[in-house]
């Protein structure tokens, strides 16, 4: 993948240097940054070079016309919090849909998010060199016993995969607590995505407004309302996957499924792999067996003789499902998770994180 070229134009040396340093330290493999301190040098540069996006700060207001003439996306760095158009939620009305305003004094990753939305593409954390286009892979995670460590398992999984692939994480669970758990923020959510799909208004710029990143993992905030989750249809789901495959560079989607999803079995059928976090015990084995029987379309319960099968031992009668089901024993509880810290990092470098890494490394070969 070719690097993105970004022009940062600001007469304030301290701000300009901090911005450039951040991009060099965190995005050097994906972004080439050009810094300009004077209007004259920038105008001379754009006569011979087209940037993927231009950030205009103090002292560069006069350059806007020249930038727009060349059709380059423009992000204006403002000293005040901009007022946004209600329909789009974030873009200020102006001469072009490719022009947006952003408050200059906010975290750099927030400004990068505005850049990504403006360009209608992903500014990834993981390097994407050498990637080739391929069919979108959908990986499902569902725990028949509602294992409390399902979300931590999925996020570590997504983090590991994002080192080698472009990965999007989604959460289709009732009251998951996902945003608070990982101390995340997001103005848009899956409800906005589904609404746009139904209205025929989901385009790349609107989509990337809803995509955020945390420690290399791209995610869309879950439905704010459980009712909206329950109303999502199979048609909504398949149209969204089609959009991801045709309009984005994501190679893999990891979805945490819960019981609040309509057409759960059909959605699981769309997954190339399904990971089932489990615990040891006869009760849990009974629940797993009933789930697997329903998945296979038969109500002949494997293991109904009363013999408890150990986690990881997929019962027979599953047919083609057998290769896709991965029963994962997670002998851990959420009791040790502490708020007020970087929870994802806490999980990654805990005994639980080591356990999941070891399992997935073996599973993925």
C-alpha positions as CSV (number, residue, x, y, z in Angstrom):
1,X,0.0,0.0,0.0
2,X,1.3,3.4,-0.9
3,X,2.0,5.9,1.9
4,X,-0.4,8.8,2.4
5,X,1.1,12.2,1.9
6,X,0.0,14.9,4.4
7,X,0.8,18.6,4.4
8,X,0.9,20.3,7.8
9,X,0.8,24.1,7.4
10,X,1.1,26.3,10.5
11,X,3.1,29.3,11.4
12,X,3.2,28.3,15.1
13,X,6.5,26.4,15.3
14,X,5.8,24.6,18.6
15,X,2.4,23.2,17.4
16,X,3.7,22.3,13.9
17,X,6.7,20.5,15.4
18,X,4.6,18.5,17.9
19,X,2.2,17.5,15.1
20,X,5.0,16.3,12.8
21,X,6.8,14.5,15.6
22,X,3.6,12.6,16.5
23,X,3.1,11.5,12.9
24,X,6.7,10.4,12.5
25,X,6.7,8.5,15.8
26,X,3.3,6.8,15.4
27,X,2.5,6.7,11.6
28,X,5.9,6.7,9.8
29,X,5.1,3.4,8.0
30,X,1.8,4.8,6.6
31,X,2.2,8.6,6.3
32,X,4.8,10.8,4.7
33,X,4.4,14.3,6.3
34,X,5.5,17.6,4.8
35,X,5.7,20.6,7.1
36,X,5.3,24.2,5.9
37,X,6.0,27.3,8.0
38,X,5.3,30.0,5.3
39,X,2.4,30.5,2.8
40,X,4.8,31.1,-0.1
41,X,6.7,27.8,0.3
42,X,3.4,25.8,0.5
43,X,1.9,27.5,-2.6
44,X,5.1,26.7,-4.5
45,X,4.9,23.1,-3.4
46,X,1.4,22.4,-4.4
47,X,2.2,23.6,-7.9
48,X,4.2,20.4,-8.3
49,X,2.8,18.1,-5.8
50,X,-0.7,16.8,-4.9
51,X,-1.2,15.8,-1.2
52,X,-3.7,13.2,0.0
53,X,-4.8,15.7,2.7
54,X,-3.9,19.2,3.7
55,X,-4.1,20.6,7.2
56,X,-4.2,24.4,7.2
57,X,-3.5,26.2,10.5
58,X,-2.6,29.7,11.5
59,X,-1.4,32.0,8.8
60,X,-2.6,29.8,5.9
61,X,-6.2,30.9,5.3
62,X,-5.2,32.4,2.0
63,X,-4.2,29.0,0.7
64,X,-7.7,27.4,0.9
65,X,-8.7,28.5,-2.6
66,X,-5.5,26.9,-4.2
67,X,-6.0,23.7,-2.3
68,X,-9.7,23.4,-3.4
69,X,-8.8,24.1,-7.0
70,X,-6.6,21.0,-7.0
71,X,-9.3,18.9,-5.3
72,X,-7.2,18.0,-2.3
73,X,-9.1,17.2,0.9
74,X,-8.7,20.0,3.4
75,X,-8.8,20.0,7.2
76,X,-8.8,23.5,8.7
77,X,-7.3,23.7,12.2
78,X,-9.4,26.1,14.3
79,X,-8.8,27.8,17.6
80,X,-12.5,27.2,18.6
81,X,-14.7,24.1,18.6
82,X,-16.4,24.2,15.3
83,X,-20.2,24.0,14.9
84,X,-21.2,21.1,12.7
85,X,-24.0,20.3,10.2
86,X,-26.7,18.4,12.0
87,X,-27.3,15.8,9.2
88,X,-23.7,14.7,8.9
89,X,-22.9,15.3,12.6
90,X,-19.3,16.5,12.0
91,X,-18.8,18.2,8.7
92,X,-19.1,22.0,8.6
93,X,-21.0,23.5,5.8
94,X,-18.7,25.1,3.3
95,X,-17.7,25.2,-0.3
96,X,-17.0,21.5,-0.6
97,X,-17.8,18.2,1.1
98,X,-14.1,17.6,1.1
99,X,-13.5,20.5,3.5
100,X,-13.9,20.1,7.3
101,X,-13.0,22.0,10.4
102,X,-11.4,20.6,13.5
103,X,-10.4,22.0,16.9
104,X,-6.6,22.2,16.9
105,X,-6.2,21.7,20.7
106,X,-7.3,18.1,21.1
107,X,-5.5,14.7,21.1
108,X,-3.6,14.0,17.9
109,X,-5.4,10.7,17.5
110,X,-8.7,12.6,17.4
111,X,-7.4,14.8,14.6
112,X,-6.2,11.7,12.7
113,X,-9.8,10.4,13.0
114,X,-11.0,13.5,11.3
115,X,-8.4,13.0,8.6
116,X,-9.5,9.5,8.0
117,X,-13.2,10.5,7.8
118,X,-12.4,13.3,5.4
119,X,-10.4,11.1,3.1
120,X,-12.9,8.3,3.3
121,X,-10.3,5.7,4.1
122,X,-8.5,4.2,7.1
123,X,-5.3,5.6,8.7
124,X,-4.2,2.3,10.2
125,X,-2.0,1.7,13.1
126,X,-0.5,-1.5,11.8
127,X,1.7,-1.4,8.7
128,X,-0.1,-2.5,5.6
129,X,2.9,-3.1,3.3
130,X,2.5,-6.0,1.0
131,X,-1.2,-6.5,1.5
132,X,-3.2,-7.8,-1.4
133,X,-7.0,-7.6,-1.9
134,X,-8.9,-10.7,-0.8
135,X,-12.4,-11.8,0.2
136,X,-13.5,-10.4,3.5
137,X,-13.1,-13.0,6.3
138,X,-15.7,-12.9,9.1
139,X,-14.8,-14.5,12.4
140,X,-17.5,-15.0,15.0
141,X,-17.1,-15.3,18.8
142,X,-20.1,-16.6,20.7
143,X,-20.3,-18.2,24.2
144,X,-23.3,-20.5,24.8
145,X,-22.6,-20.1,28.5
146,X,-22.2,-16.3,28.3
147,X,-18.6,-16.5,29.4
148,X,-17.6,-13.3,31.2
149,X,-14.3,-13.2,29.4
150,X,-15.7,-13.3,25.9
151,X,-15.0,-9.7,25.1
152,X,-11.5,-9.7,26.5
153,X,-10.8,-12.8,24.5
154,X,-12.0,-11.2,21.3
155,X,-10.1,-8.0,21.8
156,X,-6.8,-9.8,22.3
157,X,-7.6,-11.9,19.3
158,X,-8.3,-8.7,17.2
159,X,-5.1,-7.1,18.6
160,X,-3.0,-10.1,17.5
161,X,-4.5,-10.3,14.0
162,X,-4.1,-6.5,13.5
163,X,-0.4,-7.0,13.5
164,X,-0.6,-8.8,10.2
165,X,-4.0,-7.9,8.7
166,X,-6.4,-5.0,8.6
167,X,-9.0,-5.9,11.2
168,X,-12.3,-4.4,12.3
169,X,-13.9,-5.4,15.6
170,X,-17.7,-5.3,16.1
171,X,-19.8,-6.0,19.2
172,X,-23.4,-7.4,18.8
173,X,-24.1,-8.0,22.5
174,X,-26.7,-6.6,24.9
175,X,-25.3,-4.2,27.4
176,X,-21.7,-5.2,26.7
177,X,-20.2,-2.3,28.6
178,X,-17.5,-2.3,25.9
179,X,-16.9,1.5,25.7
180,X,-16.7,2.0,29.5
181,X,-14.6,-1.1,29.9
182,X,-11.9,0.1,27.6
183,X,-12.4,3.8,28.4
184,X,-13.3,4.6,24.8
185,X,-15.2,7.5,23.2
186,X,-17.2,7.7,20.0
187,X,-19.9,10.0,18.7
188,X,-21.3,7.5,16.2
189,X,-22.2,3.8,16.7
190,X,-23.6,0.8,14.8
191,X,-27.0,2.3,15.0
192,X,-25.9,5.1,12.8
193,X,-24.4,2.7,10.3
194,X,-27.6,0.6,10.1
195,X,-29.8,3.7,9.7
196,X,-27.7,4.9,6.8
197,X,-27.8,1.5,5.2
198,X,-31.6,1.5,5.3
199,X,-31.7,5.1,3.9
200,X,-29.2,4.3,1.2
201,X,-26.8,6.9,2.6
202,X,-23.8,4.9,3.7
203,X,-20.8,6.2,1.9
204,X,-17.1,6.0,2.8
205,X,-16.9,9.4,4.5
206,X,-19.9,8.6,6.7
207,X,-18.6,5.1,7.5
208,X,-15.1,6.3,8.6
209,X,-16.8,8.8,10.9
210,X,-17.9,5.8,12.9
211,X,-14.5,3.9,12.9
212,X,-12.1,4.4,15.8
213,X,-8.9,2.8,16.9
214,X,-7.5,1.7,20.2
215,X,-4.0,0.2,20.5
216,X,-4.1,-0.9,16.8
217,X,-7.6,-2.3,16.9
218,X,-10.2,-0.6,14.7
219,X,-13.7,-0.7,16.1
220,X,-17.2,0.7,15.6
221,X,-18.9,1.6,18.9
222,X,-21.7,-0.9,19.7
223,X,-25.4,0.0,19.5
224,X,-26.2,2.5,22.3
225,X,-29.6,1.0,22.6
226,X,-30.3,-2.7,23.0
227,X,-33.6,-2.2,21.1
228,X,-31.7,-1.0,18.0
229,X,-29.5,-4.2,18.2
230,X,-32.6,-6.4,18.4
231,X,-34.1,-4.6,15.3
232,X,-31.0,-5.3,13.1
233,X,-32.1,-7.7,10.4
234,X,-30.3,-10.3,8.3
235,X,-30.6,-7.9,5.3
236,X,-28.9,-5.1,7.3
237,X,-26.1,-7.4,8.3
238,X,-25.4,-8.8,4.8
239,X,-25.5,-5.3,3.2
240,X,-23.0,-4.0,5.8
241,X,-20.6,-6.9,5.1
242,X,-20.9,-6.2,1.3
243,X,-20.1,-2.6,2.0
244,X,-17.0,-3.6,4.0
245,X,-15.8,-5.8,1.3
246,X,-16.4,-3.4,-1.6
247,X,-15.6,0.0,-0.1
248,X,-12.9,-0.6,2.6
249,X,-9.5,-2.2,3.0
250,X,-10.5,-4.4,5.9
251,X,-9.5,-8.0,5.5
252,X,-11.0,-9.5,8.6
253,X,-14.0,-8.7,10.8
254,X,-14.2,-10.1,14.3
255,X,-17.7,-10.0,15.8
256,X,-18.8,-10.7,19.4
257,X,-22.2,-12.2,19.1
258,X,-24.8,-12.2,21.9
259,X,-28.3,-13.6,22.2
260,X,-30.0,-10.2,21.4
261,X,-29.2,-10.6,17.7
262,X,-32.0,-11.8,15.4
263,X,-31.1,-14.5,13.0
264,X,-28.1,-15.5,15.2
265,X,-27.7,-18.9,13.5
266,X,-27.7,-17.4,10.0
267,X,-25.1,-14.8,11.0
268,X,-22.9,-17.5,12.5
269,X,-23.2,-19.4,9.2
270,X,-21.6,-16.4,7.5
271,X,-18.4,-16.9,9.6
272,X,-15.4,-18.8,8.5
273,X,-14.6,-19.6,12.1
274,X,-16.6,-19.5,15.3
275,X,-14.8,-19.4,18.7
276,X,-16.8,-20.5,21.7
277,X,-15.3,-19.4,25.1
278,X,-16.2,-22.1,27.6
279,X,-15.6,-23.4,31.1
280,X,-15.2,-27.0,32.4
281,X,-18.2,-28.7,34.0
282,X,-21.1,-30.9,33.1
283,X,-23.6,-28.0,33.1
284,X,-21.5,-26.0,30.6
285,X,-21.1,-29.1,28.4
286,X,-24.8,-29.5,28.3
287,X,-25.3,-25.9,27.2
288,X,-22.6,-26.3,24.6
289,X,-24.1,-29.5,23.2
290,X,-27.5,-27.9,22.8
291,X,-26.0,-24.9,21.0
292,X,-24.1,-27.2,18.6
293,X,-27.1,-29.3,17.9
294,X,-29.1,-26.2,17.0
295,X,-26.2,-24.9,14.8
296,X,-26.1,-28.2,12.9
297,X,-29.9,-28.2,12.4
298,X,-30.6,-31.3,14.4
299,X,-32.0,-31.7,17.9
300,X,-30.2,-34.9,18.5
301,X,-28.1,-33.7,21.3
302,X,-24.5,-35.1,21.2
303,X,-23.4,-36.4,24.5
304,X,-27.0,-36.7,25.8
305,X,-26.1,-40.0,27.5
306,X,-24.8,-38.0,30.4
307,X,-21.1,-38.2,29.7
308,X,-19.6,-34.7,30.0
309,X,-17.3,-33.9,27.1
310,X,-14.1,-31.9,27.9
311,X,-14.0,-28.4,26.4
312,X,-12.4,-28.4,23.0
313,X,-13.9,-31.8,22.1
314,X,-16.4,-30.9,19.4
315,X,-19.2,-33.5,19.3
316,X,-20.0,-35.5,16.2
317,X,-23.0,-34.9,13.9
318,X,-21.8,-31.4,13.0
319,X,-21.0,-32.1,9.4
320,X,-19.3,-29.1,7.8
321,X,-19.5,-27.2,11.0
322,X,-16.8,-29.3,12.7
323,X,-13.9,-27.6,11.1
324,X,-15.3,-24.1,11.8
325,X,-16.1,-24.5,15.5
326,X,-13.3,-23.8,18.0
327,X,-14.2,-24.5,21.6
328,X,-11.9,-22.4,23.8
329,X,-11.6,-23.2,27.5
330,X,-11.0,-20.0,29.4
331,X,-10.4,-20.8,33.1
332,X,-10.5,-17.2,34.1
333,X,-12.9,-14.7,35.6
334,X,-13.3,-10.9,35.2
335,X,-12.7,-10.4,38.9
336,X,-9.1,-9.2,38.4
337,X,-10.0,-6.5,35.8
338,X,-9.5,-3.0,37.3
339,X,-10.9,0.2,36.0
340,X,-9.0,3.5,35.8
341,X,-6.1,1.8,33.8
342,X,-5.5,0.9,30.2
343,X,-7.6,-2.3,30.4
344,X,-6.6,-3.7,27.0
345,X,-2.9,-3.4,27.8
346,X,-3.7,-4.9,31.3
347,X,-5.3,-7.9,29.6
348,X,-2.6,-8.3,26.9
349,X,0.2,-8.6,29.4
350,X,-1.6,-10.6,32.1
351,X,-1.7,-14.4,32.6
352,X,-5.0,-14.4,30.7
353,X,-3.3,-12.6,27.7
354,X,-0.5,-15.1,27.7
355,X,-3.0,-18.0,27.7
356,X,-5.0,-16.6,24.8
357,X,-1.9,-15.8,22.8
358,X,-0.6,-19.3,23.3
359,X,-3.9,-20.8,22.2
360,X,-4.3,-18.6,19.1
361,X,-0.8,-19.0,18.0
362,X,-1.3,-22.7,18.0
363,X,-4.7,-22.4,16.4
364,X,-3.5,-20.2,13.6
365,X,-0.3,-22.2,13.0
